């Protein structure tokens, strides 16, 4: 089990499935242009997160996606972001 520390928040990102309405088949490695900010679900968070009283498991937050750090541990991926890069909480 992973427990974030040092103001980190473990998040889960929704899977993005590229879609086209034109009927054109896209290459397998095609990635559409991404927005800078995105919605993420909170999995867990460090005790020293500055706004921890407003967070709970499965909260939704808006994060700067360029600052998400991906950790590979025992063949599984964990996404974390520092609390500085959370720009809002969706209630």
C-alpha positions as CSV (number, residue, x, y, z in Angstrom):
1,X,0.0,0.0,0.0
2,X,1.3,3.5,-0.9
3,X,0.9,6.4,1.5
4,X,1.9,9.8,0.2
5,X,4.1,12.2,2.4
6,X,5.6,15.7,2.0
7,X,2.4,17.4,0.8
8,X,1.8,14.9,-2.0
9,X,-1.6,13.7,-3.1
10,X,-2.1,10.4,-4.8
11,X,-4.5,10.8,-7.7
12,X,-6.2,8.7,-10.4
13,X,-6.7,10.2,-13.8
14,X,-9.7,9.3,-16.0
15,X,-8.7,7.2,-19.1
16,X,-8.9,9.3,-22.2
17,X,-10.1,7.5,-25.3
18,X,-9.5,9.3,-28.6
19,X,-12.6,9.6,-30.6
20,X,-13.3,10.8,-34.1
21,X,-16.6,11.6,-35.7
22,X,-15.2,11.8,-39.2
23,X,-14.7,8.0,-39.6
24,X,-11.0,8.5,-40.1
25,X,-8.9,5.8,-38.4
26,X,-6.2,7.3,-36.2
27,X,-2.7,5.7,-35.7
28,X,-2.3,3.7,-32.5
29,X,0.2,6.1,-31.2
30,X,-1.9,9.2,-31.9
31,X,-2.4,11.5,-28.9
32,X,-4.8,14.4,-29.1
33,X,-3.7,17.8,-27.8
34,X,-4.3,17.9,-24.1
35,X,-5.6,20.7,-21.9
36,X,-3.2,22.0,-19.3
37,X,-5.6,21.4,-16.5
38,X,-7.6,18.3,-15.8
39,X,-9.9,16.6,-13.3
40,X,-8.5,13.8,-11.1
41,X,-9.9,11.7,-8.3
42,X,-8.1,11.7,-4.9
43,X,-6.9,8.3,-3.7
44,X,-5.0,9.4,-0.6
45,X,-3.0,12.3,0.6
46,X,-0.2,13.3,3.1
47,X,-1.0,14.5,6.5
48,X,0.7,17.8,5.8
49,X,-1.3,18.8,2.7
50,X,-2.3,22.4,3.4
51,X,-6.0,22.0,2.6
52,X,-6.4,18.4,4.0
53,X,-9.6,19.4,5.9
54,X,-11.3,20.0,2.5
55,X,-10.1,16.7,1.0
56,X,-11.4,13.1,1.4
57,X,-10.9,9.9,-0.5
58,X,-12.7,10.1,-4.0
59,X,-12.8,13.9,-3.9
60,X,-12.4,15.4,-7.3
61,X,-9.7,18.1,-7.8
62,X,-8.5,20.1,-10.8
63,X,-4.7,19.8,-11.3
64,X,-2.0,21.2,-13.5
65,X,-1.4,18.0,-15.6
66,X,2.1,19.0,-16.5
67,X,3.1,18.6,-12.9
68,X,1.8,15.1,-12.3
69,X,4.5,12.6,-11.4
70,X,4.1,9.0,-12.4
71,X,5.8,6.4,-10.3
72,X,6.2,2.8,-11.4
73,X,6.3,0.4,-8.5
74,X,6.0,-3.4,-8.7
75,X,4.6,-3.1,-12.3
76,X,1.9,-0.7,-11.2
77,X,1.6,3.0,-11.8
78,X,1.0,5.6,-9.1
79,X,0.2,9.2,-10.0
80,X,1.0,11.9,-7.5
81,X,0.9,15.7,-7.5
82,X,2.2,18.2,-5.0
83,X,-0.5,20.2,-3.3
84,X,0.9,23.4,-4.9
85,X,-0.5,22.2,-8.3
86,X,-4.0,21.6,-7.2
87,X,-5.9,24.6,-8.4
88,X,-9.4,23.7,-7.2
89,X,-11.7,21.2,-5.5
90,X,-14.9,20.1,-7.2
91,X,-17.7,19.8,-4.7
